Amino acid sequence: MPATSRKQRRLMGMAYAYKKGKRRLTDFPPSVRDEIKKIASSMTLKQLRDFAKTPEKKLPVKKRRKK
């Protein structure tokens, strides 16, 4: 499943790096550490990779909410 926004893609990229062991939680901003830990434990490496590898070129920075 591809990411729907640049923010989502970047967050999934951080969770992917954490789960693979390339980064530690202390490498990330304190505001997203809990979210990264939660995402990494609830998703597989393949799922995280699919989100993280989405090309950013055509993605919006932030997805708009439906009214």
N, CA and C of each residue as an Amber inpcrd file, in Angstrom:
protein
   201
   0.8500000  -1.1750000   0.0000000   0.0000000   0.0000000   0.0000000
   0.8950000   1.2370000   0.0000000   0.7340000   2.1100000  -0.9600000
   1.5730000   3.3050000  -0.9990000   1.1180000   4.3700000  -0.0030000
   2.0570000   5.2190000   0.3730000   1.7520000   6.3140000   1.2920000
   0.8390000   7.3260000   0.6080000   0.0390000   8.0470000   1.3880000
  -0.8880000   9.0270000   0.8260000  -0.4100000  10.4620000   1.0010000
   0.6820000  10.6680000   1.7440000   1.2380000  12.0070000   1.9030000
   2.7310000  11.8980000   2.2150000   3.4310000  13.0110000   2.0520000
   4.8700000  13.0190000   2.3420000   5.1390000  12.7920000   3.8240000
   4.2990000  13.3560000   4.6660000   4.4770000  13.1710000   6.1090000
   4.3380000  11.7040000   6.4920000   3.3430000  11.0330000   5.9130000
   3.1400000   9.6190000   6.2050000   4.3270000   8.8000000   5.7010000
   4.8090000   9.0980000   4.5020000   5.9280000   8.3700000   3.9370000
   7.1820000   8.5240000   4.7910000   7.4240000   9.7240000   5.2670000
   8.6070000   9.9740000   6.1000000   8.5020000   9.2730000   7.4540000
   7.3220000   9.2880000   8.0520000   7.1240000   8.6000000   9.3290000
   7.3310000   7.0970000   9.1600000   6.8000000   6.5380000   8.0870000
   6.9820000   5.1060000   7.8250000   8.4440000   4.7900000   7.5360000
   9.1460000   5.7140000   6.8940000  10.5740000   5.5300000   6.6550000
  11.3580000   5.4770000   7.9560000  10.9720000   6.3100000   8.9100000
  11.6280000   6.2900000  10.2190000  11.3450000   4.9760000  10.9410000
  10.0890000   4.5320000  10.8910000   9.7180000   3.2650000  11.5360000
  10.4320000   2.0900000  10.8720000  10.5870000   2.1440000   9.5630000
  11.2840000   1.0900000   8.8120000  12.7580000   1.0250000   9.2310000
  13.4080000   2.1780000   9.3150000  14.8160000   2.2190000   9.7260000
  14.9840000   1.7110000  11.1550000  14.0540000   2.0580000  12.0310000
  14.0980000   1.5930000  13.4230000  13.9290000   0.0800000  13.4940000
  12.9580000  -0.4500000  12.7640000  12.6850000  -1.8840000  12.8190000
  13.8380000  -2.6960000  12.2250000  14.5010000  -2.1750000  11.1960000
  15.6350000  -2.8720000  10.5910000  16.8850000  -2.7990000  11.4670000
  16.8990000  -1.8840000  12.4270000  18.0410000  -1.7490000  13.3130000
  19.0620000  -0.7320000  12.8370000  18.7190000   0.0370000  11.8150000
  19.6400000   1.0510000  11.2950000  19.6230000   2.3240000  12.1320000
  18.5670000   2.5400000  12.8730000  18.4360000   3.7110000  13.7390000
  17.9000000   3.2840000  15.0960000  18.2500000   4.0800000  16.1160000
  17.7130000   3.8710000  17.4610000  16.6240000   4.9090000  17.7070000
  15.7780000   4.6570000  18.6750000  14.7080000   5.6150000  18.9780000
  15.2640000   6.9810000  19.3570000  16.4210000   7.0040000  19.9800000
  17.0110000   8.2820000  20.3920000  17.4850000   9.1080000  19.1990000
  17.5520000   8.5110000  18.0120000  17.9400000   9.2480000  16.8080000
  16.8000000  10.1120000  16.2720000  15.5810000   9.8660000  16.7470000
  14.4080000  10.5690000  16.2420000  13.9560000  11.6360000  17.2210000
  13.2030000  12.6280000  16.7400000  12.6780000  13.6590000  17.6380000
  11.7720000  13.0390000  18.7080000  11.8310000  13.5570000  19.9290000
  11.0180000  13.0020000  21.0190000   9.5180000  12.9930000  20.7210000
   9.0680000  13.9080000  19.8980000   7.6310000  14.0060000  19.6190000
   7.0850000  12.8350000  18.8080000   7.9520000  12.0890000  18.1120000
   7.4690000  10.9760000  17.2800000   7.9530000   9.6080000  17.7480000
   8.7140000   9.5480000  18.8080000   9.2940000   8.2670000  19.2580000
   8.2430000   7.2250000  19.6080000   7.2340000   7.6220000  20.3590000
   6.1860000   6.6630000  20.7430000   5.4330000   6.1550000  19.5190000
   5.1560000   7.0640000  18.5930000   4.4360000   6.6820000  17.3760000
   5.2720000   5.7200000  16.5270000   6.5620000   5.9780000  16.4070000
   7.4520000   5.1040000  15.6370000   7.4990000   3.7160000  16.2570000
   7.6300000   3.6600000  17.5690000   7.6780000   2.3730000  18.2660000
   6.3810000   1.5950000  18.0640000   5.2530000   2.2830000  18.1460000
   3.9410000   1.6570000  17.9680000   3.7780000   1.1350000  16.5330000
   4.1490000   1.9470000  15.5570000   4.0270000   1.5480000  14.1520000
   4.9360000   0.3670000  13.8460000   6.1780000   0.4270000  14.3070000
   7.1480000  -0.6330000  14.0230000   6.7150000  -1.9710000  14.6130000
   6.0610000  -1.9400000  15.7570000   5.6420000  -3.2010000  16.3720000
   4.3620000  -3.7640000  15.7480000   3.5750000  -2.9160000  15.1110000
   2.3000000  -3.3820000  14.5640000   2.3430000  -3.7250000  13.0730000
   3.4420000  -3.3990000  12.3870000   3.5320000  -3.6560000  10.9470000
   4.7410000  -4.5260000  10.6260000   4.6660000  -5.2420000   9.5140000
   5.7950000  -6.0650000   9.0760000   6.8020000  -5.1930000   8.3330000
   8.0080000  -5.7240000   8.1420000   9.0260000  -4.9950000   7.3850000
   8.5580000  -4.7100000   5.9610000   7.8810000  -5.6670000   5.3530000
   7.4050000  -5.4790000   3.9790000   6.3740000  -4.3530000   3.9030000
   5.4650000  -4.3010000   4.8490000   4.4620000  -3.2320000   4.8660000
   5.1320000  -1.8710000   5.0340000   6.0720000  -1.7910000   5.9670000
   6.7800000  -0.5350000   6.1930000   7.5770000  -0.1290000   4.9640000
   8.2320000  -1.0940000   4.3300000   9.0210000  -0.8080000   3.1300000
   8.1250000  -0.2890000   2.0060000   6.9520000  -0.8810000   1.8340000
   6.0290000  -0.4290000   0.7910000   5.6270000   1.0320000   0.9920000
   5.3540000   1.4190000   2.2260000   5.0260000   2.8140000   2.5120000
   6.2470000   3.7130000   2.3090000   7.3900000   3.2840000   2.8130000
   8.5920000   4.1150000   2.7890000   9.1520000   4.3070000   1.3850000
   8.9400000   3.3630000   0.5050000   9.4970000   3.4420000  -0.8460000
   8.5870000   4.1780000  -1.8320000   7.4740000   4.7250000  -1.3720000
   6.5820000   5.4840000  -2.2420000   7.3060000   6.7410000  -2.7270000
   7.3380000   6.9910000  -4.0400000   7.9720000   8.2190000  -4.5400000
   7.2410000   9.4600000  -4.0180000   7.9920000  10.4560000  -3.5780000
   7.3960000  11.6590000  -2.9820000   6.9630000  12.6950000  -4.0040000
   7.4140000  12.5680000  -5.2140000   7.2320000  13.6310000  -6.1980000
   5.7870000  14.1110000  -6.3380000   4.8420000  13.2090000  -6.4330000
   3.4460000  13.6070000  -6.6600000   2.5940000  13.6040000  -5.3910000
   3.1990000  13.3410000  -4.2530000   2.4370000  13.2900000  -3.0020000
   2.2380000  14.6850000  -2.4220000   1.0720000  14.9460000  -1.8320000
   0.8920000  16.2060000  -1.1130000   1.6770000  16.1590000   0.1980000
   2.0160000  17.3300000   0.7240000   2.7450000  17.3800000   1.9890000
   1.8880000  16.7960000   3.1020000   0.6330000  17.1770000   3.1190000
  -0.3000000  16.7100000   4.1390000  -1.6280000  16.4130000   3.4580000
  -2.2280000  15.3020000   3.7920000  -3.5000000  14.9370000   3.1860000
  -4.6200000  15.7560000   3.8070000  -5.4840000  16.2650000   2.9650000
  -6.6190000  17.0500000   3.4490000  -7.7000000  16.1370000   3.9930000
  -8.3670000  16.6050000   5.0200000  -9.4820000  15.8520000   5.5990000
 -10.7200000  16.0500000   4.7490000 -11.5370000  15.0140000   4.6940000
 -12.8140000  15.1340000   3.9930000 -13.8080000  15.8270000   4.9020000
 -14.6250000  16.6650000   4.3240000 -15.6240000  17.4030000   5.1110000
 -16.8900000  16.6320000   5.2460000
